[in-house]
Amino acid sequence: MQNQKINYQNVLEKTLSTLNEKKSLLLHACCAPCSSYVIEYLSQYFDITIFYYNPNIHPKTEYERRLQELRDFLPRFPKAAGISLVETDYEPEDFFAATNVRNDPDLQTEHEMGERCRRCYEFRMRRAWKYAEAHHFDFFTTTLSISPHKDSAKINAIGETLQRESQTNLQYLFSDFKKKAGFLRSLEISSEYGLYRQDYCGCVFSMRKD
């Protein structure tokens, strides 16, 4: 795919239009606010399991706060009925090893949506993909594209690569959840449920204010 030319929202809608029954979906999620609209949108099409794998988040207290917010939100949100949450261990060294950011000063200082972020998308998505394969899900996607600060072309290119490399029938669900006012809807849901909205992406380098 020439990802710069693709309208991923159109691709998503086309895929959804072909489904004649609910399929299983593993949804990688970074927090409750980003999950909110995605759950609302996709729950009519899929039986969703959320996979929380975000060892990039710094510090540990922030990681735990975002995870707890997600735990608390799901039982309160009607569209999340029946959704289960898979939690993983907090291993921040995985982030540093996968991105090699400690050995590259340029990666540490670049703005969001650069190569550091692309590597971070990839290692989290790859871990979630492996879980989806092992547990025989029909589809996999991530909430990351709902953020206007995330590069949806890079996210979807990673997903396409994962599917191409896979030896299973697992399908990647192309998406750009910020489209069709998806990001705005996530703000509305966050306000309605009083969700904690963090003011930085997650890693120690994204905490820097330029």
N, C-alpha and C positions, 0 to 999 in steps of 0.2 A: 504493500500500500504506500502511496505517496502521502504520508500522514499530514503534511502541511495543507493539503487540499481537501481533506475529508471533513465533512460535517458529522461529527460523531454522534450528535443527538439524532440525526436522521438515520444513521446506522443502527442505533439503539432502538428507535421506534420500528424500524423494519424488522429487526429480530423479534421484538415483542409481538408484532403482528402475526408472526408465524407460529407462535406457541398455542397449541390447542388444549393444553393441560398444564397444571403447575409443575415446574421443575425445581430441583434443589439448587440452591445458590449459596456459595460461601462468599460472604462479603467481608473483605478486609476493611476495618474501621479504625480511625485514628482518635475519635472522640464522639461524644453524644451529639453536639450541634451538627457536625458534618454527617452523622448517621441519620438524623431526624428526617430530612426530606427524602433521602434515598430510600429509607424504609417505607415511608408513606407512598412513594412512587412505585416501588417494585413489589410490595407485599401482595398485590393482587395477581402477580404473575409467577411468584416464586415462593417456595418454602425456604426461608432465609435462616442461615446460621451466621452469626457474626464472629469474626476472628480478630482478636485484639493482639496485634504484634507490632510494637512500637518502641524498641529499645533505643531509638534515637532520642527520645524525650529526656530532657534534663531540667532539673534534677529529679531524683527518685520521687520526691514529694509531689512534683508536678505530674509525673507518670501515674502515681497512685490516685491523685485527685481526678484526673481525666478518666481513669478506669472506673473509679467509684461513681462518677457522674453518669457514666454509661450504664453501670449496674442499676442505679437508682431510676434512670429514665425509662428503661425498657418496660418494666411492669406498669408504669403509669401511662404509657402511650398506647392507645387502642390498636393502632396499626401494627404494633410490635407483638401482638398476641401470638404466642406459640414460638417466638423467636428465642433461640438459645445463644448463649455467649460463651465462646471458647477463649480462655485466658492463657497466656504464655508467661514464662519466667522473664523477669526483667534482667537482661544481660547487656548493659550499655557497651561493653567491649565489642559486641557483635557489630554495632554501628561503626565504631572506629576502624575495625578490621575490614569491613566490607567496603567502606568508602575511601580508606587509606588517607583520610583527611589530616591526620597528625603529621604525615610526611610531606604534605603539599601546602605550603602557606597560602598559595593562591586560592585553593579551595576554601580555606578558612575565612577569607575576607570577601569572597564573591557574594553578590546579591542573590536572593532567592530565585529559583527557577534555573540555576546554572547546573554545572556538572556535579557538584556536591549533592544537590537535590536529586538529580537524575539517578545517581548511584544509590541514594537512600530509598527512592521509590523502588528501584529494582530489587534490592536485597530484601525488603519487606514483602514485596509482591511475590518474589520467588519462594520465600518461606511459606507464605499463605497458599500459593499454588501447589506446593508439595503436599501440604495438608489436605487440600481439596482432592488431589489425585488419590492419596492414600485412603480417603474416606468416601471415594466414589461419588463426588458431587457431579451434577450435570453442567453447572456453570460456575464461573468465578469472576468477580470484579472487585473494585476498591472504591471507597468513598472519596479518595484523594482529589478527583477531578471536580468536585463541587466547589473547591476554593478558587477564587480569582487569582490567587498567588501561586497556583500550581499549573504546570505546563501539561495540558491534556494530551497534546501530540506525543510528548515523551512518555507519558503514562500509558497511552494506548499502544505505542510502538513496543514497549516492554511486554504488554499483555499479548500482543501479536507474536512476539518472539517466543514467549513461554508456550503458547499453543502450538507453534510450529515445531518446537523441540520436543513436545510431549509425545509419549507413546500410548496415551490413553485417549478416551473420547471426551475428556473435559474440554469445555468451550470457554473461551474468554468473551465476556460481555463488554463490547466496546461502549464507551459512554463519555459524555461531557455533562455531568449533572448540574453544572452551574447554568446551563442553557434553559430556555423556557422559564426564566425567573426562578430556577431551582435554588440558587444561592439566596435570593431574597426570601423565598419560602422557608429556608432553613433559619433565617433570622427571625421570621415570624414565629415559628415553632419554638425556637430558643427563648424568645420573649414570653410566649404563652406559658411555658413550663419552667421558667426561671433558670434556664441552663447556664452553667458557667462557660463563658466564651473566653478562651485564652487569647493573649495579645501577641503571641509569637508562635511560630510553627511548632517548634519542639526541641531541636538540638541546641547545644550550648552556643553555637555560632549564630543561630537565628535570633538569639536573645539580644544581640547587639543592636542598638538604635543608631541608625545613620542620620 
